[in-house]
Amino acid sequence: MHGDHQPPFEAPWQAQAFALAVHLNQRGLFTWSEWAAALAAERRRSAEAGVADEPQQYYLDWLQALERLLTERGEAAADELGTFREAWVAAYEATPHGHPVRLEKGFDALSRSRHG
């Protein structure tokens, strides 16, 4: 428990990003040393851009580090990750407050916006 009684994550997606990094490490996609180096590189980029201390930036850097490792290892193409990111945003925007976000709604909305 934190001394200030704050939850360890500010939003569920941050816990999911954390869990995804742990899962991919356990699957052998990268070592903890490789992960630490990738995350450190993203944190440096954020610091150089002057956004490292912005709310949520730490876990946005986690996601960027995960995406970079996935593409460097040939596990996902950058355009695939971009498509998933766009679909997630579309699904989130199409979901009424308090309901679970369903990614398939995002792909449907994304398809409609791309094809008229």
TILUM-898723 format. One record per residue (C-alpha): residue in one letter; z, x, y. Coordinates in steps of 0.02 Angstrom, whole numbers, padded with zeros to 5 digits, always signed. Layout:
N
AZXY
...
END
This chain:
116
M+00000+00000+00000
H-00041+00061+00172
G+00103+00093+00291
D+00026-00022+00421
H+00004-00161+00289
Q-00183-00168+00320
P-00299-00205+00174
P-00393-00052+00112
F-00559-00136+00153
E-00601-00241+00305
A-00736-00341+00215
P-00785-00378+00035
W-00949-00281+00052
Q-00849-00122+00086
A-00754-00143-00077
Q-00919-00174-00165
A-00995-00016-00090
F-00843+00082-00149
A-00853+00006-00323
L-01039+00041-00333
A-01011+00226-00294
V-00878+00235-00429
H-00990+00145-00554
L-01141+00256-00520
N-01032+00411-00538
Q-00965+00347-00704
R-01145+00317-00762
G-01181+00499-00724
L-01301+00471-00579
F-01207+00599-00475
T-01050+00705-00481
W-00907+00682-00360
S-00955+00846-00278
E-01133+00781-00251
W-01062+00618-00185
A-00945+00708-00065
A-01090+00813+00001
A-01202+00660+00024
L-01066+00562+00114
A-01021+00712+00222
A-01204+00728+00274
E-01210+00544+00325
R-01046+00560+00421
R-01119+00711+00514
R-01274+00610+00558
S-01164+00471+00624
A-01059+00594+00724
E-01214+00674+00799
A-01277+00500+00847
G-01108+00460+00924
V-01073+00313+00809
A-00956+00388+00679
D-00804+00297+00750
E-00890+00128+00767
P-00814-00014+00665
Q-00886-00020+00489
Q-00984+00142+00512
Y-00887+00232+00375
Y-00946+00111+00242
L-01120+00099+00319
D-01124+00287+00290
W-01070+00254+00109
L-01219+00140+00086
Q-01337+00264+00166
A-01271+00403+00054
L-01294+00292-00099
E-01472+00249-00048
R-01513+00432-00019
L-01444+00483-00189
L-01539+00340-00275
T-01704+00390-00195
E-01680+00577-00220
R-01649+00549-00405
G-01795+00431-00426
E-01682+00284-00470
A-01753+00176-00330
A-01894+00189-00205
A-01854+00181-00021
D-01968+00030+00002
E-01878-00061-00140
L-01711-00030-00056
G-01782-00091+00109
T-01844-00250+00025
F-01672-00281-00051
R-01590-00249+00118
E-01707-00373+00205
A-01679-00501+00066
W-01491-00484+00082
V-01498-00514+00270
A-01611-00665+00244
A-01495-00734+00109
Y-01342-00707+00218
E-01425-00794+00365
A-01481-00941+00254
T-01308-00967+00179
P-01187-01091+00258
H-01019-01018+00307
G-00895-01016+00163
H-01026-01022+00026
P-01073-00876-00087
V-01226-00779-00035
R-01363-00789-00166
L-01490-00650-00158
E-01629-00758-00231
K-01620-00864-00072
G-01653-00705+00026
F-01806-00663-00077
D-01869-00842-00055
A-01843-00834+00134
L-01918-00660+00144
S-02071-00716+00045
R-02096-00867+00159
S-02083-00759+00316
R-02208-00632+00249
H-02334-00759+00184
G-02330-00889+00320
END
